[in-house]
């Protein structure tokens, strides 16, 4: 007898509907799965049959054929265990005719319990598009799927199950279980806690101001300073001044973390901007994404948040160069023979580095800590095109001892975040009035929008031309200065870019000003 039900396969951070067709017939006992399954699915035979037996169901020796359609898309993982098991029991008339319009996924343990799966959120979003009426998932994933259903207001019922037998009883009598619902508003009302507050950071007023500008416009930033000057602490405090995620950004970010199995238990929705801090030994694939079983990399896990690269020159040259595409396009394209996958990667790059391979540039006597050749070799690991894509370069000097022992309380992250949020609202209003969609911050503006929204008067245009000639800036650096100027003006509440805004933005190109002139 043939039974049919729906499942899903992950393709990038999206899901594709898969039809699970199960046929049980007479003949020599066998268990065959077709439809481009990977090794984890092919090995599911023993898990499924043992789980069925240990759940109290009898499955006589028959010829079993399972087809996962469409057959030209590769299926990966163990999430098909539960759907195949229910298909088998459906063919044996153990669950009646309650499978139409039902999507079932879950990994089975040998005792019949159901384990968590990856990608519950994008799977539920796909179910909304495909007009599925009911979703059955592991109980630990149910609230995550319910978030997507609540956002779409589609009326799909989401059920969480813990065992195979519980799933069968649910299909026999759906009235015995209540669907899972998600309170999205309550999730956003919770105030996120940040490990570092700007009020706790001593000194570094210039660096803090640069951080505020970077947060207000979504600009990339690099900090140069000796060890112990507070570069890492400033970077870790940055998320505390970023504006809160809106619901669309939250869904985008949660999809990535759901697919990558990075969601915290009990947190079905990302309501805090991510902060990723990979070690400098991270491989290119781990940084950018991909691999044999393509997964999002660090740049995608930092989507709508911050990617912090500490000790930037210690990263391999190839790892830094692969950042150029996502910094420019806000996405990563991973190409394979049979599939091309796009991962979103709209993040703020924050980098930190020492001015010398020995740490500080000069010792207590004012002498260089390394030879000019060693320093130049150290700095040459960072290419000019990569630096061009970083909007703000700031010097983070050693903290003065008087400031370090001062008991005066600095400005809190909440106060700075209020100014940043106000500047972001100005940008959102400007883009809305200009009929611009898909742009949330000044840093995302392309050349056409820069010409439209970053207009300079004649004195400012002359000053920028002088800076271009004196510093030998590229066209990309020119655009970066204009975007940073626009952000500084937004923080001041100014409709037009003035000379002070422009000069301040030019000063944030320290690496273009022959910073390493000894």
WOLIN-V994232 format. One record per backbone hydrogen bond with DSSP energy under -1.0 kcal/mol. NH is the residue of the N-H (numbers start at 1). CO is the residue of the C=O. If there is no record, write none. Layout:
# WOLIN-V994232
nh:NH co:CO
nh:NH co:CO
This chain:
# WOLIN-V994232
nh:3 co:22
nh:5 co:20
nh:6 co:102
nh:7 co:18
nh:9 co:16
nh:11 co:14
nh:14 co:11
nh:16 co:9
nh:18 co:7
nh:19 co:69
nh:20 co:5
nh:21 co:67
nh:22 co:3
nh:23 co:65
nh:24 co:1
nh:25 co:63
nh:30 co:62
nh:32 co:64
nh:34 co:66
nh:38 co:75
nh:42 co:38
nh:43 co:39
nh:44 co:41
nh:48 co:44
nh:49 co:45
nh:50 co:46
nh:51 co:47
nh:52 co:48
nh:53 co:49
nh:54 co:50
nh:56 co:53
nh:57 co:52
nh:63 co:25
nh:64 co:30
nh:65 co:23
nh:66 co:32
nh:67 co:21
nh:68 co:34
nh:69 co:19
nh:73 co:70
nh:75 co:36
nh:81 co:78
nh:82 co:106
nh:84 co:80
nh:85 co:81
nh:86 co:82
nh:87 co:83
nh:88 co:84
nh:89 co:85
nh:90 co:86
nh:91 co:87
nh:92 co:88
nh:93 co:90
nh:94 co:89
nh:102 co:99
nh:103 co:134
nh:104 co:6
nh:105 co:136
nh:106 co:79
nh:107 co:115
nh:109 co:113
nh:112 co:109
nh:114 co:162
nh:115 co:107
nh:119 co:258
nh:123 co:119
nh:124 co:120
nh:125 co:121
nh:126 co:122
nh:127 co:123
nh:128 co:124
nh:129 co:125
nh:130 co:126
nh:132 co:127
nh:133 co:101
nh:134 co:101
nh:135 co:157
nh:136 co:103
nh:137 co:159
nh:139 co:161
nh:141 co:138
nh:145 co:141
nh:146 co:142
nh:147 co:143
nh:149 co:145
nh:150 co:146
nh:151 co:147
nh:152 co:148
nh:153 co:149
nh:154 co:149
nh:157 co:133
nh:159 co:135
nh:161 co:137
nh:164 co:112
nh:167 co:163
nh:168 co:164
nh:169 co:165
nh:170 co:166
nh:171 co:167
nh:172 co:168
nh:173 co:169
nh:176 co:173
nh:177 co:174
nh:180 co:158
nh:184 co:182
nh:187 co:183
nh:188 co:184
nh:189 co:185
nh:200 co:197
nh:201 co:198
nh:208 co:204
nh:209 co:205
nh:210 co:206
nh:211 co:207
nh:212 co:208
nh:213 co:209
nh:214 co:210
nh:215 co:211
nh:216 co:212
nh:217 co:213
nh:218 co:214
nh:219 co:214
nh:221 co:349
nh:222 co:392
nh:223 co:351
nh:224 co:394
nh:225 co:353
nh:229 co:226
nh:234 co:230
nh:235 co:231
nh:236 co:232
nh:237 co:233
nh:240 co:237
nh:241 co:238
nh:250 co:246
nh:251 co:247
nh:252 co:248
nh:253 co:249
nh:254 co:250
nh:255 co:251
nh:256 co:252
nh:257 co:253
nh:258 co:254
nh:259 co:255
nh:260 co:256
nh:262 co:257
nh:267 co:264
nh:276 co:306
nh:282 co:279
nh:287 co:283
nh:288 co:284
nh:289 co:285
nh:290 co:295
nh:295 co:290
nh:298 co:286
nh:299 co:287
nh:301 co:297
nh:302 co:298
nh:303 co:300
nh:304 co:346
nh:305 co:302
nh:306 co:274
nh:307 co:348
nh:308 co:276
nh:309 co:350
nh:312 co:352
nh:314 co:311
nh:315 co:312
nh:320 co:316
nh:321 co:317
nh:322 co:318
nh:323 co:320
nh:324 co:321
nh:327 co:323
nh:328 co:324
nh:329 co:325
nh:330 co:326
nh:332 co:343
nh:334 co:341
nh:336 co:339
nh:341 co:334
nh:343 co:332
nh:345 co:330
nh:348 co:305
nh:350 co:307
nh:351 co:221
nh:352 co:309
nh:353 co:223
nh:356 co:359
nh:359 co:356
nh:363 co:367
nh:366 co:363
nh:369 co:361
nh:375 co:371
nh:376 co:372
nh:377 co:373
nh:378 co:374
nh:379 co:375
nh:380 co:376
nh:382 co:379
nh:387 co:383
nh:388 co:384
nh:390 co:387
nh:392 co:220
nh:393 co:508
nh:394 co:222
nh:396 co:224
nh:404 co:400
nh:405 co:401
nh:410 co:199
nh:416 co:412
nh:417 co:413
nh:418 co:414
nh:419 co:415
nh:420 co:416
nh:421 co:417
nh:422 co:418
nh:423 co:419
nh:424 co:420
nh:425 co:421
nh:426 co:422
nh:427 co:423
nh:428 co:424
nh:429 co:425
nh:430 co:426
nh:431 co:427
nh:432 co:428
nh:433 co:429
nh:434 co:430
nh:435 co:432
nh:436 co:431
nh:443 co:217
nh:444 co:441
nh:445 co:442
nh:450 co:446
nh:451 co:447
nh:452 co:448
nh:453 co:449
nh:454 co:450
nh:461 co:457
nh:462 co:458
nh:463 co:459
nh:464 co:460
nh:465 co:461
nh:466 co:462
nh:467 co:463
nh:468 co:464
nh:469 co:465
nh:470 co:466
nh:471 co:467
nh:473 co:468
nh:478 co:474
nh:479 co:475
nh:480 co:476
nh:481 co:477
nh:482 co:478
nh:483 co:479
nh:484 co:480
nh:485 co:481
nh:486 co:482
nh:487 co:483
nh:488 co:484
nh:489 co:485
nh:490 co:486
nh:491 co:487
nh:492 co:488
nh:494 co:489
nh:502 co:498
nh:503 co:499
nh:504 co:500
nh:505 co:501
nh:506 co:502
nh:507 co:503
nh:509 co:506
nh:512 co:509
nh:513 co:510
nh:517 co:514
